[in-house]
Amino acid sequence: MQLSRSAPLTGIRGPAALAVCLTHAAFWTGHYTDDFAGRLFSRFDVGVALFFVLSGFLLFRPWVRGLRQAQPATKAQPATSAQPATKAQPAVAVYPSLGRYAWHRFRRVVPPYWITVIAVYLIFLVRTDPGQTGQGWASFLRNMTFTQVYGYGHLHTGLTQMWSMAAEVAFYIVLPLVAWPMAALVCRNRWRPDLLLLCLGALALMSPIWTIAVHGAPDIDPTARMWPPAFASWFVGGMVIAVLAELGTRWPWRIWVPVAAAAFLISAGDFAGGPTIIADDAGATVIKHVLYLVVGMGLIGPLATGLTESESGPDGWQRVCGARPVVWFGEISYEFFLVHVMVLEFVMGWLGYGVFSGSFLLVFVVTVAVSTPIAWLLHLLCATPQARARARLWRSSPRDEAGLRR
């Protein structure tokens, strides 16, 4: 039996989206207290790091495979009496089509995002909120173009989670600009995992350097602490996994999943900052980001590198993330992420809770229950042909007793 890579890697998106929803429910109900419990609630925003690590792996993997499967270079051959001389031929590697890559990213990400942004702005034409932010055409255009994080006041109420989309889209744009020089110029179209890992290690330093620079410069816009370079190391972590996967590296889930859980718990220490997205102290921010990187790589690494034919079959972590309900929710996790904050705004009113009051668990459960069908409908409306084909394959594939595809 062989477990498809797409099942657990899709499934892990579901817990990531639920973690983000949980941390928002805790914030809205006043559970971001500056103690271990409050900081732990705030650390469930680690779901964003999971999404970023996964994106780094999935989108860099075709470049790595292009190098791994490249035809080797040929040497020049002198002329003989039987055949003429031949010229040396460089190594040939097939990389992703940039046009196809750009279209696929646009088709998957932008339509449901635009629908959500427009719907939220329309809702607030009739809904009054004294604390509403991000009003006006300028902020609307910012939200539509993923530039709302560059300056204060553009994150619209009901869309505040979209700061992460600015980083995600920036990575989509930058990836080919980084991947091609590494593959074609540094590796010279040859499979050189040592050089790839060296380059990625250097790129991973971007985030701590950026964090220290923007925290220590009083003249820099404070929103720079949430600009894409601050989170680049999480994407790079996924790119590292892509290289290790082609090397056949195995990440034992019995080791790495507990390591990820431990890193998550440790991140709630006060040395990683208070219950906020970005700590005021540069050192605390770097520590928190490194711990989140460990969480992301620890949970995704075993799924990305261990899905191969083996005598024992899929391991426990693969079975959990590859279970049918988990994968189904993972398929709609992006749409769930888009709509859940606006739904949460309504849920607080329906339950009669004021800001920073109420039961976070009840708010979380009701928000999930309401957001899920909305996300499912939005997914059906905007699903790409590839997503529909993947869903049909999943439904039609034989399953073993645990619900995994054969």
N, C-alpha and C positions, 0 to 999 in steps of 0.2 A: 504494500500500500504506500502511496506517496501523497503527501499533503500539499496542496497547491499553496504557493507563496501568498497568493492574493487573499486567502481567507483570514489567517491570523493578523496579517498586516492591515487588512481592512478592519478587523474586529477591534484592534487596539485603539482605533480612533474613538470608539464608543466610550470607553472609560475616560479617555482624555477629555471629551466634550462634557461628560457628566461631572468630572472634577472641576472644570471651569464654572459650570452651573452651580455646583455646591458652594464654591468660594464666593460667588456673587450673592447667593441666598444668605450666606453667613454675614457678608458685609451689609446687605440691606437690613438685616434684622439685628444689627448691633453687636455681632460676635467677634469683631476684629479688636479684641482687647489686647493690651500689651503684656500678655503673659504667655506661657507655653501653649495653652489651648487656643488662645486668640491668634497667635502667630501660626499655629498649625492649620487653623481654618484658612488663613490667608495664603498658606503655601499650596493649597490645592490649585492655585493658578499654574502649577507645574504642568497641567494639561497642555498649556501653550507650548512649553518646551518639548513635550512629546510630539505635538504636531510638527514643530520645526525640525526635530531630529528625523522624523519620518520623511518629511519633504526632502531633506538633504540626501537621505539614502535613495529614495525612489527616483529622484530627478538626476542624480549624478551617476546612478548605476548604468544607464545606457552608454555613457562616456567611458566608464571603466571597462565595460564589456567590449566596447569598440577597440580598446587597446589590447585587452586580453585575447581577442580573436583576430588581431591584426596579422596579415600575411607578412612573414619576415622579409627583411631586405635581401636583395640578391647582389652578389658581387659581379664586377665586370669580368667577362671571360675573353681571353685573347683569341684571335682568329686561328683557325686550324685549316688543314686541307679539306676537312669535311664540312665545316660551317664557318660563317663569318663571325667577326668579333661582336660581342654584345655589351651594351652599356649597363652600368650599375643601376639598379632600380631601388628606390627608397621603400621603406616599409609602408604598407597600405593598411590604414585603419578606417573603418566606417563609423562616422559619428552621427548623432541625431540630426535630422533636417531642422534647421532653425525655423523655417516657415511652419512646418507641422508642429514643432514644439510650441511656438507662440500661439498658434490657433488652438491647440488642445488646452493650454493653460487658460486662455481667454474663455473658451467655450465651457470649461468646467467651473471656473471661479466667478466670472463677471456677471452672467445673467442672473443667478439667484441673489448675488450681492446687490446688484442694482435694484432688483425688485424689492428687496428688503429695505434698502435705503429710501426708495421712493415711498413705500408703504408707511414707513415710520414718519417721514416728513408730512405725509397726508394726514396721518392720525393726529399729529400735533397741530394741524390747522384747526381742529375742533376740540382738542384736549388741552386744558390749561394745566400748567405745572409751574409753580413759582420759582423752582430751581432749574428751569429748562436752560440748556446751553446748546450752542451750535446752530442758532437760528440764522435765517437770512440766506440769500442766494450764494454769497461767497462761501459760507460754510457748507451749503448743499453741494457746490461744485467740488469743494475739498473732499467731502465724503464720497462723492461719486468717482473721484480720481485717486483715491487712496493716499491723499496728502493731508489728512486731518490732524496728523500728529506734529506737523511742522508749525508750531506756534500755539498759543493758548486759545481756548474758547471755541474750537472747531469740532470737538467730540460731542456729537448731538446726544441728548438724552434718549435712551433706548438703543443707542448704537455705541456706547462707550467701549465695548469690548473690541471694536473694530480697529483699535490701535495696533493690534497684532497683524491685521491684514495688510497694513502699510509695510511691515517688515517682511511678510510672506511674499507680497508682490515684488518688493525690491529684490528679494532673493531670486525670483523667477527671471527678472531682467538681468541681474548680474551673473547668474550661473554660467551662461555660455561665454561671457567675457572672461570668466575665471577658468572654466574647464578647458577651453580650446588652447590657451597658451600653455597650460600644464601638460596637455596631451601632445600637442603638435610641436611645441618649442622646447619644453623642458624634457619630456620623455622621447621626443623625436619619433612619435608614432610607434613606439615600442612599448611592450609591457614591462614597465619599471615601477613596481609597487613601492620600492624604497623611495624613489624620487617623489611619487605621488604623496606618500605619507609625510615626507619631509616638507613638501609645499603646504599640505593641509595643516601640519603642526604650526607652520609660520602664520597661516591665515587665522588659526584659532586664537592667536595672540591679539588679533584686532579688537576683540571685545574688551578684555581687561585694559588694554592701552586706551581705548576710547573712553571707557568708564572713568579711569583715573584722570584723563585729560578734561572731560566735561565737568566732572565734580570739582576739579581744582581751579577752574577758570571762571571767575565771577562775571565776566563780560559775555559768556556764551549763554544763549537761550536755554533756560532750564529744561525745556521740552526735549533738548538734545539727548537727555538721559534715556529717552524712549525711542530714539531714532534707530533705524535698522542696524547700524554697526554695533550697537550695544548687545544685540542678540545673535550676531553672526556666528559665534562659537557653537551654538546649538545646531545650526545648519551644518557647520563643518563636522560636528560629531557624527551626523548621519552620513556625510560623505566618506568619513573614515570607515564607517561600517560597510559601505559599498565596496571599498577596496579590500577590507578583511574578508568579506563574503566571497570575493573572487579568489582569494588565497586559500579558501577552504577552512578558515578559522572557525572553530566551534566555541560557542559561548554557553557553557552549561547553565541551564536556567536555575538549577538548584543553588548555584552560587550567586548568579547575577541578579535574580529577582530579589532575594534577601538583601543583597548589597544596595539595590535601588531603594528598597523599603527603608533600610537604615539611613541612607542619604536623605530621604524625604523627612524622616523624623529628626535627624540632626539639623536640618535646615530651619527647624522651628526654634533653635537656640537664638538668644538675643545677639550673638556674634554675627548672625546673618541678617541683621536689621530688624526693624519693627514690622508690624502687620500692614505693609504697603507693597505696591508693585515694585517700586524702586526705592531702596534705602537712601537716607541722606548722606551716609558715609560711603566713600568709594570702596574701601576695603570690605565692608559688609556686603555691598552689592556684588563684588567679585566673588566672594565666598558663596553667596547664594546662587549665583549663576553657575559656578563650578559644580555645586551640589545638584542643581537641576540637570546639568549635563550628565552627571553620573546616573541620575534617575532615568533620563531619556535613553541613554545608551544601554543601561542595564536592563530595561524592559524591552527595548526594540532589538537590541543586538541578538539575543537568542532566537527571536522570530526570523530575523533577516538572514542569519548565517546558519541556522540549524535545520532548515526545511529541505532535507534531502532524504533519499531512500536509505533506510536503516532497518536492521533486523527488528529492533524494538518498536518501530513505527513512531508516530508523533509523540513528543513528550508532553508532560502535564501542562506547561505554559502554552504550548501550541494548541492543545485541546481546549483550554479555557478561552483563548482569544479566537479560536476557529469554530467555536460552537455557533450553531445557526442563529439564535437570537442575538448574540453578540455581534456577529457579522452583519446581520440585518440593520442593527442600530448603527454600526460603523458606517454603513452605506449612506445613511442620512445624517451623519454626525456633523458635516459641514453646514447643512441647512439648519440643523438644530442649534449649532453655535450662532448662526446669524440671527435667529429669531428669539432666542431664549431671554435676552435681557428685556426686550419690549414686553414679552409675555410676563416676565417677573414684575414689571412695573404695574401691570393690570392685576396680577395676583395679590400684590400687597394691598391694593384697594379693595379687591373682592373679599379679602379676609379681615378687612377693617384694621390693618396694621399701619401705624405711622412709621416714618423713617426711623431706622435703628431701633425697631421694637418688633416683638413677635417671635414665633417659633421658627427657627431656621429650617428644621426638618420638615415641618408642614409646608413652608414656602417652597422648599426644594422639591418635595414630592408633587405638589400641585403644579409647579412650573414645568417639571418634566412631563407630567401627564398631559398638560395642555400643549406644550411645545412640540411633542413628538408627532401628533397627527398633522400639525401645521407644517413641520419639517418634511414629513413624508409627502404631503401634497406638493410642496415646493420642489422637492426632489423629482417627483414624477413630471412636473411641468418643465423642469430644466435639464433633466437627465440627458447625458450624451448618449449616442448610439453605443459606445463602448460600455457605458455603465449599464444600459439595458441588456446588452448581450451578456455581460458578466452576471447580472442578476438571473437571467434565464438559465445560464450554465449552472449556477449555484442551485437553483430550484430543481433542475433536471438531473443533477449528478447523483449517482448512488452514494449512500452514506453508510458508515459503519455504526456501531451501537452508540457511539458518543456523538453522532451527528456530524462527523467530519467527512469531507469528500474523499472518494477513492481516487 
